């Protein structure tokens, strides 16, 4: 009879452990770091979301880059995506970056991504998470920056570039230089032609 109770107890403990584990993953808590500064400009801020579970084997970062024609937009648009990624045991980051209105060019924007990654790596390490690779994504201008970073910086990025997924990102600036002398800086093609000199 004692053997029977041991087996029943072991069975129920296994079920309880499985259910607890399932709900622990399903409702995994996350740690949020808002407005971490990664440079001297007021624009150089990032939000970092980390899984909080003690079972986390997180080593990958999902990087979300906002769009806005390289002259507007905000990291907040990706807040829910970042939280969702962290609940799935990934670190996630969304960032603001210096824009055209601040005098930044493409090289500055790509340098901002590197600086933001370095800050995210250091903050994650403080929480016991060693980041090794990153996936880059963004919408429109953010998709363009994600692609440019993945292609131009894949050998110099502080994290291995795992992959890039552009959401409606501009991928071809074929000869937009005829707008070079335009005085209308709000014109999308003028903006694109200025960036195309850096690609």
Secondary structure by P-SEA (a helix, b strand, c coil): caaaaaaaaaaaaaaaaaaaaaaaaabbbbbbbccccccccccccbbbbbbccccccccbbbbbbbbccccccccccaaaaaaaaaaacbbbbbbccccccccccaaaaaaaaaaaaaaaaaaaaaaccccccbbbbbcaaaaaaaaaaaaccccccccccccccccccccccccccccccccccccaaaaaaaaaaac
